[in-house]
Amino acid sequence: MINIRSNHVLSRRAVFPVLAAMTVCIAACEKGTPTNSSPTPAPADASGSAKVKIGFIVKQPEEPWFQLEWRFADEAAAKNGFDLIKIGAADGEKTLAAIDNLAAGGAKGFVICTPDVRLGPAIVAAAGRNNLKFMSVDDQLIGADGKPIAQVAHLGISARTIGESVGKALADECKKRGWTPSEAAACVVTFEELDTAKERTDGAMTALTAAGFPADRIFKAAQKTSDVPGSFDAVNVLLTQKPDVKKWLVCGMNDSAVMGAVRAMEGRGLNAESVVGIGINGTDCIVEFEKPTPTGFFASVLLTPKRHGYETAEMVYRWVTEGKAPPMDTRTSGILIDRTNFRRVLKEQGITKE
């Protein structure tokens, strides 16, 4: 994710589409608005025809996961001959304004990872009034009834399965080290406002207990913000409450959640000998694996940004140009990486060239 990147502060209510129209002009001047968002003529291809424009909206453009999605989407654009318009939209108003801007700029469709899944109905309405084809990636849009909008094509991870793989890996490493439940505990950094995040952490806890780890030794640390500082603060509270625990298993919604927990534990004198942290995403954590001295960040489940970026952009392009709609629900899996194999796996997945 698997953090599936370290991610965002969610809006608590959907923004009405009418607000988007009111904020288009303002949003166009703000940082993070799309390049080529004005309705200027698209460059022509070799045949003299204007290129098709496809947008790719993400909630946290500064995160490595989304940078990789964009990079692979660029590869799809280069191969298929369309223009990719990359947009960062960190809140509801900017998201809806971005959709209007895409239409004004001549785009025919877009891929989106929204900052708030509950914006689903507003996003569907904005795409509809602008006659734009679109699909969601990573986080599935939620309807007014609180359920995923099945009519919107989606490519995401099998969140619970990914979480279960993390829980199993934690349990395996705990046994390998010979830690007993009486001396060890599990810290689960949660962000349950996001369904995908909850599925991941619920899956990890389920796998831990299935492997024999006692449920009463699993403790949640709820993030107020889904980033490294949010995790750091949440875990510091837990560590204050549980000062007698000296050996920790750590998981969360993504790499950032685990990194924040590891930093908090380092502040209490806990290191790689006493902490086993396993993240999700496999991209934000590379700096941990490259450190000369191992940290408590032990491993991560590497998701597949190439599929999330390349395939979604290409599917929307095919839909626009050939009328071939994407599959309604596509799920990807992950690969466990650690200090011993991350370079090889990243190269195999096309993420690095080293």
N, C-alpha and C positions, 0 to 999 in steps of 0.2 A: 501496500500500500501502500502498503500497505502501504505518513502519514501522513494510502491511503495513505502531505503531505503533508501536517503541521500547518495549522491551516488558517483559521479565520474566526472572527466573532460573528455569530449568526444573527440576522434580524429576527425579531420575535414575531413579526407580523408581515404579511405580504404587502407590497407596495402597489397601489392601484395603478393600472396602466396610464391613467391620465397624467400622473405625476411625471411619467417618462417624457411626455411631449413638452411639459413645462421645463424640463431640465436639460433638453437636448443641447441648447446653445451653451449653457453653463458647462455641461459635462465635456463638451468638445474642447474646452480650453484647459481642462484639468489634466494633471499627470495621469497617465494610464489610459487615456482615451486612444482610440485606434488610429494608427497611421493610415493615410489614404481614406479617412472617413468621409471627406467631402465628396459630393457627387461629380467628380471629375471623370473624364473618359478613361476607360481601362486601356492599358497598353495592348497593342495588337499582337497576335501570335504570327508565325511565319506566313500563314495564309491571308493575313490582313484582317482577320476577325478579332473582335474584342474578346479578351480572355474572361472566362467565368471567374467571379470572385466568391470565395467561401470564407466565412469568418470562423475564428476559433477563440471563444471567450473562456477565460479561466479566472478563478477567484483569487489566486495568489501568484501572480506572475514572477515574483522574486524567488519562489521556491524551486529547488532543483528538479523536482518531479515535473512541474508544469513547464519548465524550460526544456526538459527532454521531450515532453509531449509536443511542444511547438516545433522542436528540431525535427522530429520524425514527421510531423504534419508538413513541414517545409519540404521534406524529401518527397512526400506524396504529391505536393504541388508541382515540384520540379519534374517529376516523372510524368504526370498527367497533363501538365501544361495549364494549370489554373493559378490564380493569384490567391495567396493566403493572407488574410487580414487578422493579425493577432491583437487581442484586446484583453487588458487586465481590468476586471471589474470587482471591486472589493465589497460593494454593498448593493442593495436592491435598486436604488435609484440609478446608479451607474450601469447596472446590468440591463435594465429596461431601456435606458437611453442608448446604450451600445447597440441594442437590436434595431432601434430606429435609425441610428447612424449608419449601420450596415446597409439597411434598405436605401437610405438616401444616397449612399455611395455606390449603389448598383449591385450589391451582393445578392446572390440567389439562395443562399442557405448558410447555416452555421452549425458548429459543434459547441456545446456549452457545459462547463462545470460551474454551477451557480454557487454564490456565497451562501445562499439560503435555499434549501430544497423546498421550503414552503412557498417560494415564489412561483412554484409550478404553474398554477392557473394563470398568473399574470404573464409569465413567459410564453405560454401557449397562446394567450390572447394577442400578445405583441407580435409573435411570429405570424399569426393568422391575419392580422390586419395589414401586415407588410408583405404578405404572400411569400414568406420565406420557409423553406424546408429546413428542418433541424433535427438533431438528436442530442441526447445528453451523454456525458462521459463521466466516469468515476462515481459521482453522487447522483442517485436517481431522483427525479422530480416527484414531489408529493402533492397530491390533490387536496381539495377542501375537506375531504372525508378522512384525511390523515393517512391515506394509502398511496402507494406508488401509482403514478399515472401510466396505466398500461398502454395507452394509445401513443405514447412517445417512445420511439426507439431508443434503446439504451445499451451502452457497452460499459461494463464495470467488472469489479472483481467479485468472487464468491466470498463475501466478507466473513461470514461465519466459518467457512472452511479455512480461510487464511488464519483467522483467530485460533481455530483449533490446532493448526499446525504450529503456531507459536506456543500454545499451552503444552503441547506434546514435547516440543523441543526443550522447553524449560524443565519439564518433569524429567526428561532423559538426562539433562545436564546435572540436575540436582542429585539424581541417583549415581551418576558417574563420579561426582565429587564426594559421595558418601554422606551428604547432608541428611539429617533426620528432621522430620516435621517439628520435633520439639525445639530445635535450634534455629530452623529456617522459617521464613514467612514469605508470602507473595504480595507484592505491591502492584495493584492494577490501576493505572492512571486512566481515569474515565472521562469521557465527554459525551454524555448520553443524550444531549440535545440533538445530536446528529445520528440518525438511524444507522448509517454505515459504521460509524465509530462504535456504537453500542453493540452491533452484531459482532464486530471484531473482538471486543473485550469480553463479551458474554461467551463467545466461542472459546477464548483462551481459558476462562475460568472453568467452563464445562470440561475441557480436555484435561486440565490440571486435576480436577476432582476424579475424573474417570481413571486417571493414572494412579490414584491412591493418595493424592495430596489432600489433607484435611481441609474442608471448607471453612472451618473456624480459624484457619491460619492464612486465609486470603483476605486482604484488606484493600478497600477502594480508596483512591485519592482523586477527588473530583476537581478537574480543571475549571477555572472560571473563564480562561481564554485558552484556545487550542494551539498553543505555541510553546516554545521552550520555557519562557518565563512563567507561563501559566502552570506548566507541569512542575517546575522548580518550587513554586510557592505551595502548590497542593501537597507535594511530597514532603516538604519541610514540616508541614502541619502533622502529617502522619508520623514522621520520624520522632517528633516531639511527643506524640501520644504513645509511641512504641519504642522507648529508649533501650529496652532490654534485647531487642532483636538485632543480631549482629551479622546475620546472613540473609540476603534478600534475593528473591526472584522478581524480575521486573518486566512488565509488559504495558502496552498502551495502544492507542489507535494508530500510531505511526512512529517513525524514527524520532521525531521531535519530542514526543511525549516521553520516550525512554531516555533521550539525552538529558532532558530537564531533570528527570528522576536521578540519573547517574550523577549529575552535577550536585544535586542536593545531598546525595549520599557521600560524595567525596568531601563535602563540607563537614561531614560528621566522622571523617576518618575511615570511611568504607571504600574499598578499592576492588580491583579485579579479582582478588582472592576471596572476597566476601559478597560480591554482587554479580549476578548473571542477568543482564538486560537483553531482551530480544525485541527489536522493533519491526516495523512494517513499512515498506517502500523500497528500502535498499539503496537509495540514492542520496539522501540527506546525511547518511551516517558514514560516508566514505572517509571523511576526515578522522573519524574515530579509529578506523582500521589502519589508517596510515601513520598514526602516532607511534613513535618508537617503543613506548611503553604501553602495554595493553591497559585498557580502562574497563570499567564494569559493563560497557556496551559490548556484549559478547557476539551477537549475531543479528541478522535482520532477514525478513522474508522479502526478497527482491520481486517487485511486481514487474509488469511488462509494459513500460511506457511506449515502446514502439507500436504495439497493437493499439494502445489507447490513443496515440497521436496519429500514426500513419493510417491505420484502418478506418478510424472514424472520419477523418478528413476525406479520404478516398471514397468512402461509402456515401457521404453527403454529395460529393461531386458526381458520382454515378447516378445518384437519385435525381439530381438537377438535370443532368445531360442525357441520361438514358431512361429515366423513369423507373429505375430499379431501386425500390425502397430497401433500407437496411433491415436486417433481422430485428425483431422487436426486443429481444433480450439476449445479449451475448455476455458470457462471463469468462474471465481469465483467471489463471492460477499464479502461483509464485514459486520461487526457488530460494532455499535457505543459503545465505552467504555468511562467511565470517572472515577473520584475518587470513586464513589459510587458502581460501579459494576465490575471494572477491574479484581479484584482477582477471582471472581466467573467465569467470562467469560474466563479468561486465563486458569483456571483449566478445564473448560468444553471443551476447544479446545485442551487440551493436551499439552499446552505450559508450564505450571507450575504444580507442584504436591501439592501445598499448598491449 
